[in-house]
Amino acid sequence: MGKSATFITLDKKGRATLPEEVRQALGVGPGEFLLLERTERGTFEMVPANLVPNDQLWFHHPQMRSRLERAETSFREGKAARTSSPEEALRYLGGLKRRARRRL
């Protein structure tokens, strides 16, 4: 990959606008986060960043948070089911699915 240089001008508040070709190269758009990290050489490196890794976003969805809270409440109240083998767990889950289908 060849070297390239882009000049960026700061405004009075220290803000800069990244040129379109830089945004495209980083794969970022409006509202996305960039991490500005100091390297061992003392220079800075800018990389796309997420506050929550993409593969963990499901965990923070309101519907999933609600489901997890209900499950944790069941555990605290001693309503959790225990199985002693994978086969027993599959039978238990199959029963739950059948009951859920009957309710629909």
Summary of the structure (lengths in Angstrom):
residues: 104
radius of gyration: 24.8
end to end distance: 57.3
largest distance: 66.8
contacts: 156
relative contact order: 0.06
helix: 45%
strand: 12%
